[in-house]
Amino acid sequence: MTTTQTICESRPAIASVGPDAAQPEPPRSKRLEVLDGWRAISILLVLSCHMLPLGPKSWNLNLSAGYAGMALFYTF
């Protein structure tokens, strides 16, 4: 047996690259997509608290919306 035969036999076979080749699945992230919606709501609450007049001033809705947004964001 020659050295070339030994090297070639010890190498693994190359997988096919065509469209019929099995594609490995991409790694799944551990991120929960449902939480993105909750985060968006919390960010909107905080932004509205800073930029919009929410209700009459005596009700303090801006303060409540800001606290609710921060609580949601840091909870999720």
Secondary structure, 3 states (H helix, E strand, C coil): CCHHHHHHHHCCCCCCCCCCCCCCCCCCCCCCHHHHHHHHHHHHHHHHHHHCCCCCHHHCHHHHHHHHHHHHHHHC
